[in-house]
Amino acid sequence: MNRVAVEKSVLSENNRIAAELREALRATGALALNFISSPGSGKTALLEKTLELLPRPTSAVVLTGDIQTDNDAQRLRRYGYPVQQITTGGACHLDAAMVEDHLRGWPEQDFEFLLIENVGNLVCPTTYDLGEDAKVVVLSVTEGEDKPLKYPGIFRKAELMILNKMDLLPYVPFRLDLARENARRIHPEIEIIETSCTTGAGLRQWMSWLADRARKKVPAAPLAEAATSQP
Amino acid sequence: MHEMGIACSVLEAVHEELKRYPGQRASKVGLRIGEFAGVDPESLRFCFEVIVRSSQPTPLVLEIAFAEDSRRGDELEFAYIEFEDVGGEALA
């Protein structure tokens, strides 16, 4: 019997496709965000508000994942942007191949934003790289403020935490300071924005974050230019 | 919840790796799992046993270790594979 070290990711095929997607998005400068939360935290409502508030003309496309139904895609299509529903038929997360399949053949290839709403689940989607620039975790005040401690993986990987449904804060025993503290225990650098999609509170800050994040990502320089700019 | 998918990915990765070692049969596969990998080891072990039993005639043991280095918390690594020499009759 002999043992051979392999030392590669179990999800190397998913990661290969994600790397290809990331490279394609880098070439165009499009910003891709992967929204992850429990079911019912308000991902779709946040995306509705985002599409409503995006300055025109902005080119954005949306992929929205659910186990069944295209209800979310129907909601999101009302804002005039291309939306595709990914119905996983039982899978509890999106993977890079699903994103690639749904982007392929889409007439809109030249977009500035790719917004991916993952299946409502704080565990499984965390494991699968979709080629995104950043993960955004949405936590609503109707949930427990200890979610970051119970599900550390996503809070560790997310660049931004949206604390949503802030309008309900007076009616629930949610400790905002503790939620923020818990998130920063897991991920000290995580950015936090408080929003309410009902009252509109915090949405200006969210849209500024989105615009700043897009500005940080500039299109890759063509190879010839990159070569001539070398000292 | 997604451990069946992970188990399938592990078995696919084993088959892929075996192409490099003709005449060998895999008897054990080692995984290294980070603290934040989001994978339940017991569930993964169960799923892996089920798909091995249903897809191939020979057993394949899954050995799971936890990554000790906290910087590798996201890790879900196919760490190693152990072989038995079957004289050119590799079955996985």
Interface residues (C-beta under 8 A of the other chain):
Chain A: M1 N2 R3 V4 A5 V6 E7 K8 S9 V10 L11 S12 E13 N14 A91 C92 H93 N121 V123 C124 T126 T127 P152 G153 I154 R156 K157
Chain B: M1 H2 G5 I6 S9 V10 E12 A13 E17 Y21 S27 K28 G30 L31 E35 F36 A37 G38 V39 G73 D74 E75 L76 E77 F78 A79 Y80 I81 E82 F83 E84
